[in-house]
Amino acid sequence: MTTKLRVLLDEDISGVVASAVADYSGLLSVKYVCDMPGFKGTDDPPLLKYADEENRVLITVDTGFNHRNYPPCTHKGIIRITTRNKYAAIQDGVLKRFLLSGHRVEVKNCVAYVSDGQAIIHTHDGTTTIRF
């Protein structure tokens, strides 16, 4: 039995991507900031603290969520979508390919930058690049 990765979608994730991610029900347990009363507009540190309290990995496109501002092992994990193309369908496709690649568990307590065909994962031991 596979354990679902618990994620929190930041408000900067489009509704199109959020709906698609919610359909990955076999892979994820999803909460979306835009669907949570009182959370829209929450600053980054309290939002990440909430994700940690809920044992959730934050998924975002916000450049403020990076390994310098939030070092690995100081949170439950961050996945930042870093595609050059900002269309929701492209971002969704990249995220879905990463999640289906089997590497989703590797983001726990790390910062992962997910782009077209690769993820760069910053851990407390260094950086790993995964192709998918």
HELIX and SHEET records of a PDB file:
HELIX    1   1 GLY A   15  ALA A   22  1                                   8    
HELIX    2   2 VAL A   33  ASP A   35  5                                   3    
HELIX    3   3 ASP A   44  GLU A   53  1                                  10    
HELIX    4   4 ALA A   88  LEU A  100  1                                  13    
HELIX    5   5 ARG A  104  VAL A  107  5                                   4    
SHEET    1   A 7 LEU A  28  TYR A  32  0                                        
SHEET    2   A 7 LEU A   5  LEU A   9  1                                        
SHEET    3   A 7 VAL A  57  THR A  60  1                                        
SHEET    4   A 7 ILE A  78  ILE A  81  1                                        
SHEET    5   A 7 VAL A 111  SER A 115  1                                        
SHEET    6   A 7 GLN A 118  THR A 123 -1                                        
SHEET    7   A 7 GLY A 126  ARG A 131 -1                                        
END                                                                             
